[in-house]
Every structure is written in structure tokens, then in C-alpha cells.
Amino acid sequence: MRPPPSLTVGKLTIRLAGRPAAEGEILAQLVVRGLAEGETMSGGARPSRMHVTVAATPDTQTDDLADRIVASILRELQRNG
């Protein structure tokens, strides 16, 4: 039995205009946790670099924004896998 595919995030950059840096740190932690808990994809090549853009309004909650970012990343991985 072969092990499930893994995802390594070497660097995560989040540009979060108009919000405190502490919220950006929380958002990054939520995104990493969401990726760790997200569905893995089967094999395939992984991009060495990825860029996703997620729209948000000033009243978008941090956890909702994290969910959107994770979903965008997982979609991009599935496209490239």
C-alpha cells in the first residue's frame, strides 16, 4: 500500500489590506490547518508555485476567508494534478 500524497507549503504569503497584522497571522494558521484537513488528491505533479486571489469585503469573517482560500488552493491543485 502506498502512502497518501502529501503537500508541503514552503512559504505562504497573504496580503490582507486594511486589517491588522494579528488577523493575518490567524488567517495564515487557519489556512494551513484547513489544507492539512482538506481532501488529498491522487498523485500527479504539483506546482512549485501558486497564486490564488480571493475577494473579500471588510466584513468578511476571518474563518470564512480562510475557507475560501483553502478551497481555491485545493481547486488549483486538482487542476494541476
C-alpha positions as CSV (number, residue, x, y, z in Angstrom):
1,M,0.0,0.0,0.0
2,R,1.5,3.4,-0.9
3,P,1.2,6.3,1.4
4,P,-1.3,9.1,0.6
5,P,0.1,12.1,-1.3
6,S,1.3,15.0,0.8
7,L,1.5,18.7,0.4
8,T,4.4,20.8,1.6
9,V,4.0,24.5,1.9
10,G,7.4,26.2,2.0
11,K,6.1,29.7,2.2
12,L,2.6,31.2,2.5
13,T,2.2,34.9,1.7
14,I,-1.1,36.6,2.5
15,R,-1.8,40.2,1.5
16,L,-4.6,41.4,3.7
17,A,-5.1,45.1,3.1
18,G,-6.9,47.1,5.8
19,R,-6.8,44.5,8.5
20,P,-4.4,44.2,11.5
21,A,-1.3,42.0,11.2
22,A,-2.5,39.8,14.0
23,E,-5.6,38.9,11.9
24,G,-3.2,38.0,9.0
25,E,-1.3,35.6,11.3
26,I,-4.6,34.0,12.5
27,L,-5.7,33.7,8.8
28,A,-2.4,32.0,7.8
29,Q,-2.8,29.5,10.7
30,L,-6.4,28.7,9.6
31,V,-5.4,28.3,6.0
32,V,-2.5,25.8,6.9
33,R,-4.9,23.9,9.2
34,G,-7.5,23.8,6.5
35,L,-5.0,22.5,4.0
36,A,-3.9,19.8,6.5
37,E,-7.5,18.7,7.0
38,G,-8.5,19.1,3.3
39,E,-9.0,16.3,0.9
40,T,-5.8,15.0,-0.6
41,M,-5.6,14.5,-4.3
42,S,-4.2,11.4,-6.0
43,G,-0.6,11.7,-7.2
44,G,0.2,13.9,-10.1
45,A,2.6,16.8,-10.5
46,R,2.4,19.6,-8.0
47,P,3.1,23.2,-9.0
48,S,6.3,24.7,-7.5
49,R,4.5,28.0,-7.1
50,M,0.9,29.0,-6.9
51,H,-1.1,32.3,-6.8
52,V,-4.7,32.5,-5.8
53,T,-6.8,35.6,-5.4
54,V,-9.9,35.5,-3.1
55,A,-12.2,38.5,-2.9
56,A,-13.4,39.7,0.5
57,T,-15.3,42.6,1.9
58,P,-14.3,44.4,5.1
59,D,-17.0,42.5,7.0
60,T,-15.8,39.0,5.8
61,Q,-15.1,36.9,8.8
62,T,-11.6,35.5,9.1
63,D,-12.7,31.9,9.2
64,D,-14.8,32.3,6.2
65,L,-12.0,33.9,4.3
66,A,-9.7,31.0,5.3
67,D,-12.2,28.5,4.0
68,R,-12.4,30.4,0.7
69,I,-8.6,30.4,0.4
70,V,-8.3,26.7,1.2
71,A,-11.0,25.9,-1.4
72,S,-9.2,28.0,-4.0
73,I,-5.9,26.3,-3.3
74,L,-7.4,22.8,-3.4
75,R,-9.2,23.6,-6.7
76,E,-5.9,24.8,-8.2
77,L,-4.1,21.6,-7.0
78,Q,-6.8,19.4,-8.6
79,R,-6.5,21.3,-11.9
80,N,-2.7,20.8,-11.9
81,G,-2.8,17.2,-10.6
